[in-house]
């Protein structure tokens, strides 16, 4: 009897506690406080919140940006090829025939204007130098004779005819010397070289210096020791690559959409650097189509001062056809997906990061419009947000950040 009474009493007590805890929220909260769980919530939150130091942000290459307006682009995808700008391509050809004595430069070497690429031994050059030396000596003699006959004529010691003959001889000598000098200049010698020749400082009249016509890099070499080169031999090919062209292929269906001046984004299709993108504009469009492919060409000029764009490389291009403004635009790299929802990691004033659900609108190859979930001026992770996504999926954020 007593045992049955005790069982009934325990059942009534358990029922009363269940109803109080689950049907009376106030009581449940009080019980929660009594056990110290609510008081420890802030401490628990501090453990779940994610805060990264400036050094950690740098180590993970995490970039922060302020949310703000931008434009969403409508683009047309094209393909193309990087080429050397024709006006910056130089074929080095000897101006005299000769045998190669020394080679100073190799493929891939960077050279400056006037730098010696190779030395030739040329009989033709020796003859030209000898002719100039002879013409120079004859002019000096003619000048001396003219000065003497001028004094004699002024002193009425010699006749006018003799003075005029000396003057004529001096003019002819000057013409021969000038012609000989012009020939040397045409063969590539400069005034300093000619001056050395006059002063008899040129010990070997046969040596011809093959020089670089411009700054550039050697992309072709067709010369070796002992080889006989003539005036048609392309001994070296130089390219000045600080600026290059990109020829984009235009098909007939795209011709009406492409205009000069349109903005273009060029991407190296095989680059190991995902951010290797250059921005330029359509510079020229071919007025005719290729007879075989029925395609045209659109030219884009790229700055290549960093030697990123190699002639011969294939590239992808996005030509901007239109731009649509939007209030909030962020890079696609900032957008992550967690549990099927698009999120952006925002940074609060205390430095903590939180994944914030957003609603997206229009997007292009690089950016996306945010319709809701992100306010203008908010600081968000614009690059390498996947690092924070990994932490969020491990539960580092718990139930979210609350302020």
C-alpha positions in Angstrom: 0.0 0.0 0.0 2.7 2.4 1.0 4.8 1.4 -2.0 1.9 2.2 -4.4 1.4 5.6 -2.8 5.1 6.5 -3.3 5.0 5.6 -7.0 1.9 7.8 -7.5 3.6 10.7 -5.7 6.7 10.5 -8.0 4.5 10.4 -11.1 2.7 13.6 -10.1 6.0 15.4 -9.3 7.5 14.5 -12.7 4.4 15.6 -14.6 4.4 19.0 -12.8 8.1 19.6 -13.6 7.5 18.7 -17.3 4.6 21.1 -17.7 6.5 23.9 -15.9 9.6 23.5 -18.1 8.0 23.1 -21.5 4.7 24.9 -21.2 5.9 27.9 -19.2 8.8 29.7 -21.0 9.4 32.0 -18.1 9.9 29.2 -15.7 12.2 27.4 -18.3 14.3 30.6 -18.6 14.5 30.9 -14.8 15.6 27.3 -14.5 18.1 27.9 -17.3 19.5 30.8 -15.3 19.6 28.8 -12.1 21.9 26.3 -13.8 24.2 29.1 -15.0 23.8 28.3 -18.7 22.4 31.7 -19.7 25.1 33.5 -17.7 27.7 31.6 -19.7 26.2 32.3 -23.1 28.3 35.4 -23.7 31.4 33.3 -22.8 30.2 30.6 -25.1 29.7 33.2 -27.9 33.2 34.4 -27.5 34.5 30.9 -28.1 32.4 30.5 -31.2 33.0 34.0 -32.8 35.8 34.1 -35.4 38.3 37.0 -35.2 41.4 37.2 -37.3 44.4 39.4 -36.6 45.8 41.6 -39.4 48.7 39.2 -39.7 46.4 36.2 -40.1 44.4 38.1 -42.8 47.7 38.7 -44.6 48.8 35.0 -44.1 45.6 33.7 -45.7 45.6 36.5 -48.4 42.1 37.6 -47.2 41.1 40.9 -48.6 38.4 43.2 -47.2 36.2 45.7 -49.0 33.4 48.1 -48.4 30.1 47.3 -50.0 29.0 49.9 -52.6 27.6 50.5 -56.0 29.0 49.1 -59.3 28.0 47.9 -62.7 27.1 44.5 -64.1 28.5 43.9 -67.5 27.0 42.2 -70.6 29.9 40.7 -72.5 30.8 38.7 -75.6 33.4 36.0 -75.3 36.1 35.9 -78.0 39.4 34.2 -78.5 42.7 35.7 -79.8 46.4 35.5 -80.1 49.2 37.7 -78.7 51.6 39.0 -81.4 54.6 41.3 -81.6 53.6 44.8 -82.7 55.0 44.9 -86.3 56.6 48.3 -85.8 58.6 46.9 -82.9 60.0 43.8 -84.7 63.5 44.2 -86.1 65.4 42.0 -88.4 69.2 42.6 -88.1 70.9 42.3 -91.5 74.6 43.1 -92.2 75.1 46.1 -94.4 78.3 44.5 -95.8 79.2 40.9 -96.5 81.6 39.3 -94.1 82.8 36.3 -92.1 81.6 36.0 -88.5 84.6 36.5 -86.1 82.8 36.8 -82.7 79.2 36.4 -81.4 78.3 38.3 -78.3 74.6 37.7 -77.9 72.3 34.7 -77.7 68.6 33.9 -77.8 66.7 35.5 -75.0 69.3 38.2 -74.3 68.1 41.7 -73.7 70.0 44.3 -75.6 70.2 48.1 -75.9 70.3 50.3 -78.9 73.8 50.3 -80.5 75.0 47.3 -78.5 77.3 45.0 -80.5 75.7 41.7 -81.3 78.6 40.2 -83.4 81.8 41.1 -85.2 82.4 40.4 -88.9 85.5 40.5 -91.0 84.6 42.3 -94.2 86.8 43.1 -97.2 84.1 45.4 -98.5 84.2 47.4 -95.4 88.0 47.6 -95.5 87.8 49.0 -99.0 85.3 51.6 -98.0 87.4 52.7 -95.1 90.6 52.8 -97.3 88.7 54.9 -99.8 87.6 57.4 -97.1 91.1 57.6 -95.7 92.5 58.3 -99.2 89.8 60.9 -99.9 90.5 62.6 -96.6 94.2 62.8 -97.3 93.5 64.2 -100.8 91.2 66.9 -99.3 93.8 67.9 -96.9 96.3 68.3 -99.7 93.8 70.2 -101.8 93.1 72.6 -98.9 96.8 73.2 -98.5 97.3 73.9 -102.2 94.3 76.2 -102.3 95.6 78.2 -99.4 99.0 78.5 -101.0 97.7 79.6 -104.4 95.3 82.0 -102.8 98.2 83.8 -101.1 100.2 83.8 -104.4 97.4 85.1 -106.4 96.7 87.9 -103.9 100.4 88.7 -104.1 100.1 88.8 -107.9 102.7 86.0 -108.0 100.5 83.4 -109.8 97.8 83.7 -112.3 94.0 83.6 -111.8 93.8 80.4 -113.8 96.2 78.6 -111.5 94.2 79.8 -108.4 90.9 78.7 -110.0 92.4 75.3 -110.8 93.4 74.8 -107.2 90.0 75.8 -106.0 88.4 73.4 -108.4 90.6 70.6 -107.2 89.7 71.4 -103.6 86.0 71.2 -104.4 86.3 67.8 -106.1 88.4 66.4 -103.2 85.7 67.6 -100.7 83.0 65.9 -102.8 85.0 62.6 -102.9 85.5 62.7 -99.1 81.9 63.5 -98.4 80.8 60.6 -100.6 83.2 58.2 -98.9 82.0 59.4 -95.5 78.3 58.9 -96.5 79.2 55.4 -97.6 80.7 54.6 -94.2 77.6 56.0 -92.5 75.4 53.9 -94.7 77.4 50.8 -93.7 76.6 51.4 -90.0 79.6 53.4 -88.8 78.9 56.5 -86.7 80.8 59.8 -86.5 82.9 58.5 -83.6 84.0 55.5 -85.7 84.9 57.8 -88.5 86.9 60.1 -86.2 88.9 57.1 -84.9 89.6 56.2 -88.5 90.9 59.7 -89.3 93.1 59.6 -86.2 94.5 56.3 -87.4 93.1 54.5 -84.3 91.3 51.9 -86.2 93.9 49.1 -86.2 91.8 46.6 -88.2 90.0 48.1 -91.2 88.1 44.8 -91.9 86.1 44.6 -88.6 82.4 45.3 -88.9 80.3 45.6 -85.7 76.8 44.2 -86.1 74.7 46.4 -83.7 71.3 46.3 -82.2 69.0 48.8 -84.0 66.7 49.2 -80.9 66.1 48.1 -77.4 64.6 44.7 -77.2 65.0 41.0 -76.6 66.6 38.6 -79.1 63.9 36.2 -80.4 65.8 34.8 -83.4 69.5 34.0 -84.0 70.9 32.7 -87.3 74.6 33.3 -87.0 77.6 31.2 -86.0 81.4 31.5 -85.9 83.0 31.3 -89.3 79.8 31.8 -91.2 79.7 34.0 -94.3 76.9 36.6 -94.1 75.7 38.7 -96.9 73.4 41.7 -97.0 70.3 39.5 -97.2 71.1 37.3 -94.2 68.8 37.8 -91.1 71.4 37.3 -88.5 69.3 38.3 -85.5 65.7 39.1 -84.9 64.8 41.6 -82.1 61.5 42.4 -80.5 60.6 45.3 -78.3 57.9 43.7 -76.1 56.9 46.4 -73.7 53.7 46.6 -75.7 52.1 43.9 -77.7 49.0 43.4 -79.9 46.2 40.9 -79.4 44.3 39.9 -82.5 40.8 38.7 -81.7 38.8 36.5 -84.1 35.5 38.0 -85.1 32.8 35.8 -86.7 30.1 37.2 -89.0 27.4 36.9 -86.3 29.4 39.1 -83.9 30.4 41.8 -86.3 27.4 44.0 -85.6 28.1 43.9 -81.8 31.8 44.9 -81.9 32.9 48.6 -82.2 36.1 50.4 -81.8 36.6 51.8 -78.3 34.7 49.1 -76.5 36.2 47.9 -73.3 37.9 44.5 -73.3 39.1 42.1 -70.6 41.9 39.8 -71.8 42.6 36.6 -69.9 45.6 34.2 -70.4 43.8 30.9 -70.9 46.7 28.8 -69.7 48.1 31.0 -67.0 48.8 29.6 -63.5 47.9 33.0 -62.2 44.1 33.2 -62.0 44.1 37.0 -61.7 46.2 37.5 -64.8 43.6 39.7 -66.5 44.4 42.9 -68.5 41.9 45.6 -69.5 42.1 47.5 -72.7 39.9 48.7 -75.6 39.2 47.7 -79.2 41.7 49.7 -81.2 41.0 48.6 -84.8 38.6 46.3 -86.7 39.6 44.8 -90.0 37.5 46.2 -92.9 37.5 42.9 -94.8 37.0 39.2 -93.9 39.3 36.3 -94.4 38.3 34.5 -97.6 38.8 31.0 -96.1 37.5 31.4 -92.6 35.0 34.2 -93.3 36.2 35.9 -90.1 37.6 39.3 -89.2 40.1 40.7 -86.7 39.7 43.1 -83.9 43.0 44.5 -82.5 43.7 45.2 -78.8 46.9 46.9 -77.6 48.3 45.7 -74.3 50.9 47.1 -72.0 53.5 44.4 -71.5 56.1 46.1 -69.3 56.0 43.1 -66.9 56.6 40.6 -69.7 53.4 38.7 -68.9 52.0 38.5 -72.4 54.1 36.3 -74.6 53.7 36.5 -78.4 52.2 33.4 -79.8 50.0 32.7 -76.7 46.3 32.1 -77.1 44.1 34.3 -74.9 40.4 34.6 -74.1 38.6 38.0 -74.3 35.4 39.4 -73.0 34.2 42.5 -74.9 31.8 44.7 -72.9 28.6 45.3 -74.8 26.7 47.1 -72.1 26.9 48.2 -68.4 24.0 48.1 -66.0 24.4 50.0 -62.7 23.5 48.4 -59.4 23.4 49.7 -55.8 25.5 46.9 -54.3 28.0 45.0 -56.4 30.6 42.5 -55.1 33.1 40.2 -56.7 32.1 36.6 -57.3 35.0 35.6 -55.1 33.2 37.1 -52.1 30.1 35.0 -52.6 30.0 31.6 -50.9 27.4 28.9 -50.5 26.6 27.3 -47.1 23.8 24.8 -46.7 22.4 25.8 -50.0 22.3 29.5 -49.2 24.4 32.3 -50.7 26.4 34.1 -48.0 28.9 36.9 -47.7 31.3 37.1 -44.8 30.9 40.5 -43.1 33.2 41.9 -40.4 31.6 43.6 -37.4 33.0 46.6 -35.5 34.6 44.3 -32.9 36.5 42.5 -35.7 34.5 39.3 -35.6 33.4 37.7 -38.9 29.9 36.3 -39.6 28.4 34.6 -42.6 25.5 36.8 -43.7 22.8 35.4 -46.0 22.2 37.5 -49.1 19.9 37.6 -52.1 21.7 37.9 -55.5 20.5 39.6 -58.7 22.3 40.0 -62.0 25.9 38.8 -62.4 28.7 38.8 -65.0 31.9 36.9 -65.3 33.5 38.7 -62.4 30.8 40.4 -60.2 27.3 39.9 -58.8 24.6 42.2 -57.7 23.3 42.0 -54.1 19.6 42.7 -53.8 19.3 42.1 -50.0 21.4 41.0 -47.1 24.3 43.4 -47.4 24.2 47.2 -46.8 26.2 49.9 -48.4 29.3 50.6 -46.4 29.5 47.2 -44.7 32.9 45.6 -44.5 33.0 42.2 -46.2 35.6 39.6 -47.3 36.1 40.2 -51.0 38.8 37.6 -51.7 39.6 34.2 -50.3 36.3 34.0 -48.4 36.4 30.2 -48.8 38.9 30.2 -45.9 36.2 31.5 -43.6 33.7 29.2 -45.2 35.8 26.2 -44.2 35.8 27.5 -40.6 32.1 28.1 -40.6 31.4 24.5 -41.8 33.5 23.2 -38.9 31.1 25.0 -36.5 33.4 27.8 -35.6 30.5 30.2 -35.8 28.0 28.1 -33.8 24.5 29.7 -34.1 25.7 33.0 -35.6 26.9 36.3 -34.3 24.3 38.3 -32.3 24.5 42.0 -31.3 
